[in-house]
Amino acid sequence: MRVALMVRMAGTGLLCRLSRPGATLRWISSTSRASEKAAAPPHGAPAPLWCFRLPCRSLLHIHGADTASFLQGIITNDMKLLEEDLQALYAHMLNVQGRTLYDIIIYSLKEPSEDLSGVLLECDSSVLDSMTRHLKVYKIRRKVTVAQRSDLSLWALLPRNAAQDRSRPQLTTVEGKGKPLVLVEDPRTELMGWRMITRNTENPAELLSACEHGDTEQYHRHRYTIGRSHSRSSWFSTPPCIQTIYTQCPSYPVLLYDQWTIVEILELGVVPYDGTGLPEGVGDLPPGEALPLESNLVFMNGISFGKGCYIGQELTARTHHTGVVRKRLMPLSLSVPAESLQAGDALESAGGKPAGKLRKGLGQLGLGLVRLAHAKEPLTLRSSTQTSVTAHAAEPEWWNKDSINK
């Protein structure tokens, strides 16, 4: 089988692309991998952190005496958590039918400055104006001020090597340099690294001791494919030729490239077949369509079932207490690029039964709302062009099933 793979690789020209000096390609067993020490990063690696500016996400400044009580009545999570230990809180805002309108992260400004106090609210940039109007509708007579902050930038900080220490990124010690307005671990899952907010005039490379700029597409690819906690590498740092190999050969156990474990099908989550599928923005969570529990809000620490009333609570609470969630947003591995497909294309089971629908994707990775009864079966996607596409769903290991009962 391995010989067949090498022939297949040679036939497609993939071996020729392993051209970086010193590059090696070899197989190891699963047992030998467990005993190896963590590999050192490749020679010349500029920084242990990737820094991604997120123009797809925008910030609102909310402040005033009634800020906490105002937000408490319109979000799924509990604002009291921000008043205690947390500095960042993930939540959804729902409509009266209990469907998601906006996915948000709220940042508490523990160290207010002259022009910043209260909280900063992160949302999808495409719905910034709609979000602002939504907040003002429910503000009524509360002592709250809502303002868009285009002078601020949001950054995602991700470790280049997923096995490295997840401790707080080190700030620079250079005299005269400032510090971020916010630097906090992503509240959804530790696999999403850190969130940082700066002023537009500030450069993260001058605020952090070591980081390298990445592009936004790499960030989104990471959202779809970030691996399990013991993975040594993430998809976006994997050589493109290897990405091609293991999307074409999803049945081989382990592949090493320059001593870095980058493929371990069905064991490590750095491959599309076992991706993470963390939703973000209106593409993954269509406003007025997505349901919060089907969108894994519980697993992303985004909901409190004991906080009291909020808009859209009734359906959400009833679904939670019945304990029945028949569909979930799951990562998909696709046989064709997701860009050639349309959101809403239907998924079918091997027996031809309705199994869900596609939400969004990047390359051969995607997110789909999948019926759990068919999640372990090979799926077929019927595109609008009548092209038959195969898809595989996976249940991410980062889902914390214990959180369902909280």
Salt bridges, closest charged atoms under 4 A:
GLU36 OE2 - ARG26 NH2 3.92
GLU36 OE1 - ARG232 NH1 3.53
ASP103 OD2 - ARG57 NH1 3.44
GLU111 OE1 - LYS179 NZ 3.02
ASP115 OD2 - ARG149 NH2 3.20
ASP115 OD1 - ARG199 NH2 3.09
GLU122 OE2 - ARG57 NE 2.79
GLU122 OE2 - ARG195 NH2 2.88
ASP151 OD2 - ARG149 NH2 2.81
ASP186 OD2 - ARG188 NH2 2.76
ASP186 OD2 - ARG195 NH1 3.48
GLU190 OE2 - ARG166 NE 3.93
GLU206 OE1 - LYS177 NZ 3.53
GLU212 OE1 - ARG160 NH2 2.27
GLU217 OE2 - ARG221 NH2 3.65
ASP258 OD2 - ARG20 NH2 2.59
GLU264 OE1 - ARG33 NE 2.81
GLU267 OE2 - ARG33 NH2 2.82
ASP274 OD2 - ARG228 NH2 2.49
GLU280 OE1 - ARG188 NH1 2.77
GLU280 OE1 - ARG195 NH2 3.18
ASP284 OD2 - ARG223 NH1 2.94
GLU289 OE2 - LYS357 NZ 3.07
GLU314 OE2 - ARG318 NH1 3.60
GLU348 OE1 - ARG382 NE 3.66
GLU377 OE2 - HIS374 ND1 3.15
GLU395 OE2 - LYS401 NZ 2.89
GLU397 OE2 - ARG228 NH1 3.22
